[in-house]
Amino acid sequence: MTATQHKPILVTGATGKTGRRIVERLTSAGLPVRVGSRAAEPPFDWYDPTTWDPALEGVESAYISYWPDLAVPGAVEATSKFAGMAVEKGIRRLVLLAGRGEAEAERAEQAVAESGADLTIVRSTWFMQNFSEGDFLGQVLSGEVTLPAGDMVEPFVDADDIADVAVAALTEEGHAGELYELTGPRLLTFAEAIEEIAEATGREIRYAPVSVDQFASAMAAQNVPPEAIEIFSFLFGEVLDGRNAHLTDGVQRALGREPRDFRDFVRDAAATGVWDN
């Protein structure tokens, strides 16, 4: 990474789990950043294409994190158009966050690649931080986590690892054209993940498997936005079928180190008090 860069790096989804971390890392390194969010100046909104051109003006590279997910209708077309606009402006280095095992996400990957950009694809699995930053946090605090995950195993990945890979791809040479599938170092069931959180916090937290319909109803009762419920229902109902139940070496290839373990994430998150009642 170099701090001699003068053009800003655009980070879309800058207030999300990965975007926020990327902004923090780039800023700490003394690199200019353009925050891509509706509250920023200039504002950026995936659902308002008129905001894309001002956000892209004069930037060096861009991190593409489509909201709410690449699996939703219109995501392929939007990311394709955005990437084409970036390349037309001379912005060639793009880093795309995609979901592992999602057919629509792979279509978006191909569409963005066809823009001719120097593209790095970062495919991730379930974030460890889903248990500590929204999404499932309320259930963890309640002492009962009800998810339609059955006993399927997942290689939960740390959002900090995703951010580190993205920053490397945005600021260093040698990552263009790479596809990094990111996982943690272990396969865990959701029940095992909850058990590790319970052990670290000293609290009684139980995991209760439910159907996708029951899960969606419970989320709606908690006033979770419909688009989020739809995405989680898709992920639990279709993607969580074993297709991602294996480890990959994406973190190792991109960063030259091992990915962070779920146990380390739990220890550090517990120390912040986020799971205290």
C-alpha positions as CSV (number, residue, x, y, z in Angstrom):
1,M,0.0,0.0,0.0
2,T,1.2,3.5,-0.8
3,A,0.2,6.8,0.6
4,T,1.4,8.8,-2.4
5,Q,-1.9,8.4,-4.3
6,H,-3.7,11.6,-4.9
7,K,-7.0,10.5,-6.5
8,P,-9.6,9.2,-4.2
9,I,-10.8,5.6,-4.0
10,L,-14.6,5.3,-4.2
11,V,-16.0,2.8,-1.6
12,T,-19.7,2.0,-2.3
13,G,-21.6,0.6,0.6
14,A,-19.3,2.6,2.7
15,T,-21.5,2.4,5.8
16,G,-21.9,-1.4,5.6
17,K,-19.9,-4.2,7.3
18,T,-17.1,-4.4,4.8
19,G,-17.3,-0.8,3.3
20,R,-16.9,0.8,6.7
21,R,-13.8,-1.3,7.5
22,I,-12.3,-0.5,4.1
23,V,-12.8,3.2,4.6
24,E,-11.2,3.0,8.0
25,R,-8.1,1.2,6.6
26,L,-7.6,3.5,3.6
27,T,-8.0,6.6,5.8
28,S,-5.6,5.2,8.4
29,A,-3.1,4.7,5.6
30,G,-3.4,8.3,4.6
31,L,-5.1,7.5,1.3
32,P,-7.9,9.7,-0.1
33,V,-11.3,8.1,0.1
34,R,-14.7,9.0,-1.4
35,V,-17.5,7.6,0.7
36,G,-20.2,6.1,-1.4
37,S,-23.4,6.5,0.6
38,R,-26.7,8.4,0.3
39,A,-25.6,10.6,3.2
40,A,-22.2,11.5,1.6
41,E,-21.3,14.5,-0.5
42,P,-21.6,13.8,-3.4
43,P,-24.3,11.3,-2.5
44,F,-24.3,7.8,-3.9
45,D,-27.4,5.6,-4.3
46,W,-27.6,2.3,-6.2
47,Y,-31.2,3.1,-7.0
48,D,-30.5,6.5,-8.4
49,P,-28.1,6.2,-11.4
50,T,-27.9,10.0,-11.6
51,T,-25.7,9.9,-8.5
52,W,-23.2,7.5,-10.0
53,D,-21.4,9.9,-12.4
54,P,-20.6,12.6,-9.7
55,A,-19.4,9.9,-7.3
56,L,-17.1,8.4,-10.0
57,E,-15.7,11.8,-11.1
58,G,-11.9,12.0,-10.5
59,V,-11.5,8.7,-8.6
60,E,-8.7,6.2,-9.0
61,S,-10.4,2.9,-8.3
62,A,-13.7,1.7,-6.8
63,Y,-15.0,-1.0,-4.4
64,I,-18.4,-2.3,-5.6
65,S,-20.7,-3.5,-2.9
66,Y,-24.2,-3.7,-4.2
67,W,-27.1,-3.1,-1.8
68,P,-28.9,-5.1,-0.6
69,D,-27.3,-8.1,-2.5
70,L,-26.3,-9.1,-6.0
71,A,-29.0,-11.7,-5.9
72,V,-31.9,-9.2,-6.1
73,P,-33.5,-8.3,-9.4
74,G,-31.8,-5.5,-11.3
75,A,-28.4,-6.0,-9.6
76,V,-26.7,-7.5,-12.6
77,E,-27.8,-4.6,-14.8
78,A,-26.9,-2.0,-12.3
79,T,-23.4,-3.2,-11.6
80,S,-22.8,-3.7,-15.3
81,K,-23.8,-0.2,-16.1
82,F,-21.8,1.2,-13.1
83,A,-18.7,-0.7,-14.2
84,G,-19.1,0.5,-17.8
85,M,-19.4,4.1,-16.6
86,A,-16.3,3.8,-14.5
87,V,-14.2,2.4,-17.4
88,E,-15.4,5.2,-19.7
89,K,-14.1,7.6,-17.1
90,G,-10.7,5.9,-17.1
91,I,-11.2,4.1,-13.8
92,R,-9.9,0.6,-14.5
93,R,-9.3,-0.9,-11.1
94,L,-12.5,-2.3,-9.7
95,V,-13.0,-4.7,-6.7
96,L,-16.4,-6.5,-6.6
97,L,-17.9,-8.0,-3.5
98,A,-19.9,-11.1,-4.4
99,G,-21.7,-13.9,-2.7
100,R,-20.3,-17.4,-2.8
101,G,-22.5,-20.0,-4.4
102,E,-25.0,-17.5,-5.8
103,A,-25.9,-17.8,-9.5
104,E,-27.0,-14.2,-9.8
105,A,-23.9,-13.0,-8.2
106,E,-21.8,-14.9,-10.7
107,R,-23.8,-13.3,-13.5
108,A,-22.9,-9.9,-12.0
109,E,-19.3,-10.9,-11.9
110,Q,-19.3,-11.7,-15.6
111,A,-21.2,-8.5,-16.5
112,V,-18.7,-6.4,-14.6
113,A,-15.7,-8.3,-16.1
114,E,-17.1,-7.6,-19.6
115,S,-16.6,-3.8,-18.9
116,G,-12.9,-4.4,-19.5
117,A,-11.9,-3.3,-16.0
118,D,-8.9,-4.6,-14.2
119,L,-11.3,-6.5,-11.9
120,T,-10.7,-8.4,-8.7
121,I,-13.6,-10.5,-7.5
122,V,-14.0,-11.1,-3.8
123,R,-16.5,-13.9,-3.0
124,S,-17.5,-14.2,0.6
125,T,-19.6,-16.6,2.7
126,W,-21.6,-15.8,5.8
127,F,-20.0,-13.0,7.8
128,M,-19.0,-13.7,11.4
129,Q,-20.2,-10.2,12.2
130,N,-23.8,-11.2,11.4
131,F,-23.9,-12.3,15.1
132,S,-22.5,-9.0,16.5
133,E,-23.5,-6.2,14.1
134,G,-27.2,-6.3,13.4
135,D,-29.0,-9.2,11.6
136,F,-28.8,-11.9,14.3
137,L,-27.6,-9.7,17.2
138,G,-31.0,-9.2,18.7
139,Q,-31.6,-13.0,18.8
140,V,-28.2,-13.5,20.5
141,L,-29.1,-10.9,23.1
142,S,-32.5,-12.6,23.7
143,G,-30.8,-15.9,24.5
144,E,-32.5,-17.8,21.7
145,V,-31.3,-17.8,18.1
146,T,-33.9,-19.2,15.8
147,L,-32.6,-19.7,12.2
148,P,-33.5,-22.1,9.4
149,A,-30.0,-23.5,9.1
150,G,-30.5,-27.0,10.3
151,D,-27.2,-28.8,10.8
152,M,-25.5,-27.5,7.7
153,V,-21.9,-26.4,8.1
154,E,-20.5,-23.0,6.9
155,P,-17.0,-21.6,6.7
156,F,-17.9,-18.3,8.4
157,V,-15.6,-15.5,7.3
158,D,-14.5,-12.4,9.2
159,A,-15.5,-9.1,7.7
160,D,-12.0,-7.8,8.7
161,D,-10.4,-10.4,6.4
162,I,-12.7,-9.3,3.5
163,A,-11.7,-5.7,4.1
164,D,-8.0,-6.5,4.2
165,V,-8.3,-8.4,0.9
166,A,-10.3,-5.6,-0.7
167,V,-7.8,-2.9,0.4
168,A,-4.9,-5.0,-1.0
169,A,-6.7,-5.3,-4.3
170,L,-7.5,-1.6,-4.4
171,T,-4.0,-0.4,-3.5
172,E,-1.4,-3.0,-4.6
173,E,-0.4,-4.6,-7.8
174,G,-0.9,-8.2,-8.7
175,H,-4.6,-8.7,-7.8
176,A,-6.2,-7.7,-11.2
177,G,-7.9,-10.7,-12.8
178,E,-8.0,-12.7,-9.5
179,L,-11.0,-14.3,-8.0
180,Y,-10.6,-14.7,-4.3
181,E,-13.1,-17.0,-2.5
182,L,-12.9,-16.2,1.1
183,T,-13.7,-18.5,4.0
184,G,-12.6,-18.9,7.6
185,P,-10.3,-21.8,8.6
186,R,-13.1,-24.0,10.0
187,L,-16.5,-25.4,9.1
188,L,-19.1,-24.8,11.8
189,T,-22.9,-25.4,12.1
190,F,-24.9,-22.4,13.3
191,A,-25.5,-24.3,16.5
192,E,-21.8,-24.7,17.0
193,A,-21.3,-21.0,16.3
194,I,-23.9,-20.1,18.9
195,E,-22.3,-22.5,21.4
196,E,-19.0,-20.8,21.0
197,I,-20.6,-17.4,21.6
198,A,-22.3,-18.7,24.7
199,E,-19.1,-20.1,26.1
200,A,-17.2,-16.8,25.6
201,T,-19.9,-14.7,27.2
202,G,-20.8,-17.1,30.0
203,R,-24.5,-16.7,29.0
204,E,-27.1,-19.3,28.2
205,I,-27.8,-18.9,24.5
206,R,-29.6,-21.7,22.7
207,Y,-30.0,-22.4,19.0
208,A,-33.4,-23.4,17.8
209,P,-33.8,-24.5,14.2
210,V,-37.0,-23.3,12.4
211,S,-38.4,-23.3,8.9
212,V,-37.7,-20.6,6.4
213,D,-41.4,-19.4,6.7
214,Q,-41.2,-19.3,10.5
215,F,-37.9,-17.4,10.3
216,A,-39.4,-14.8,7.8
217,S,-42.4,-14.3,10.0
218,A,-40.3,-13.7,13.1
219,M,-38.1,-11.2,11.2
220,A,-41.1,-9.3,10.0
221,A,-42.4,-9.2,13.6
222,Q,-39.1,-7.5,14.6
223,N,-39.7,-4.9,11.8
224,V,-36.7,-6.1,9.7
225,P,-37.0,-4.5,6.3
226,P,-38.7,-6.8,3.7
227,E,-35.7,-6.7,1.3
228,A,-33.5,-8.1,4.1
229,I,-36.0,-10.8,4.9
230,E,-36.1,-11.8,1.3
231,I,-32.3,-12.0,1.0
232,F,-32.0,-14.1,4.2
233,S,-34.8,-16.4,3.1
234,F,-33.0,-16.9,-0.2
235,L,-29.7,-17.6,1.5
236,F,-31.1,-20.0,4.0
237,G,-33.6,-21.6,1.7
238,E,-31.4,-22.1,-1.4
239,V,-27.7,-21.3,-0.9
240,L,-27.4,-23.0,2.5
241,D,-27.6,-26.5,0.9
242,G,-24.0,-27.7,1.3
243,R,-22.6,-26.0,-1.9
244,N,-20.4,-23.8,0.3
245,A,-19.5,-26.5,2.9
246,H,-15.8,-26.5,2.1
247,L,-12.8,-24.3,2.8
248,T,-10.8,-22.2,0.3
249,D,-7.5,-20.5,0.3
250,G,-8.6,-17.0,-0.9
251,V,-7.3,-15.2,2.2
252,Q,-4.0,-17.0,2.0
253,R,-3.5,-16.2,-1.7
254,A,-4.4,-12.6,-1.4
255,L,-2.7,-11.7,1.9
256,G,-0.1,-14.4,2.5
257,R,-1.6,-15.3,5.9
258,E,-4.3,-17.5,7.5
259,P,-7.9,-16.3,7.8
260,R,-9.2,-15.4,11.2
261,D,-10.8,-18.1,13.2
262,F,-14.4,-17.8,14.5
263,R,-13.1,-18.4,18.1
264,D,-10.9,-15.4,17.8
265,F,-13.7,-13.3,16.5
266,V,-16.0,-14.4,19.3
267,R,-13.3,-13.6,22.0
268,D,-12.7,-10.1,20.6
269,A,-16.4,-9.3,20.1
270,A,-17.3,-10.5,23.6
271,A,-14.6,-8.3,25.0
272,T,-16.4,-5.2,23.6
273,G,-19.5,-6.0,25.6
274,V,-21.7,-6.2,22.5
275,W,-23.3,-9.4,23.8
276,D,-23.8,-8.2,27.4
277,N,-27.4,-7.9,28.6
